[in-house]
Amino acid sequence: MNYNQFCPIAKAAEILGERWTILILRELLMGGRRFSTLQRGLGDISPALLTKRLKQLEDHNMVIRRRIPGQKGYEYFPTAACEALMPVLFALGEWGIIWAKNTILDQDFDVEFLMLYLERSIDREKIKGQETVIKFRFPDLSEQRDWWLVVSPEKSEVCIKDPGKDIDVYFNCSVKTLSNIWMGDRTYRDAIRDGDLIMDGDPSLTRTVTTWLRPGIFANSPREAVAG
């Protein structure tokens, strides 16, 4: 894509304006490193197109590709040029909250995307013990209603099959409800009061959920345009 203009906005758009590119950068800046992890965060992108976009970003010195030691495949790391886009993407997200929120459809509340970001949002230092199992039931889904997060001091991991372990915290709500809570559009207290969320389990965890399950980065962003 080439606009044939010397305007710096046009030149930036030539690099960033291809479909999926901005979202690939989002995933890289949120910590995604492996191809499979990037694809999880992007959903519908084909492996071939993701490979193509990563190669384009590498050619523009936005991404560094490194072979995984002792394994097949590569990891992808943002360069300084990519990291410099973080405030740009944050501003774009805040713009989207105010000016594009009315375009969100029910089908946009994707459970796999939500679970990936909940996995990333766990603050493992705030959860005591060697292992904590969190179960999520989404009764609004027609299939794969049950999901689990298994948290240890080393990692957090999403499971789509019952890990066969005692449940420490249990959530029962729609994907939309939990997405809105994570995004900062609702609180746990309001969702429970309205009957949209059931949360049960170890009181030391249910009472402190906002400390160990961190909200999304836009949770405290303005929801309305500032006058003036």
Secondary structure, DSSP 8 states (H G I E B T S, - for coil): -------HHHHHHHHH-STTHHHHHHHHHTT--BHHHHHHHH-S--HHHHHHHHHHHHHTTSEEEEE-TTSSSEEEEE-HHHHTTHHHHHHHHHHHHHHTGGG--GGG--HHHHHHHHHHHB-GGGS-SS-EEEEEE-TT-SS--EEEEEE-SS-EEEESS---S--SEEEEE-HHHHHHHHHTSS-HHHHHHTTSEEEEE-HHHHTTHHHHB---TTTTS-SS----
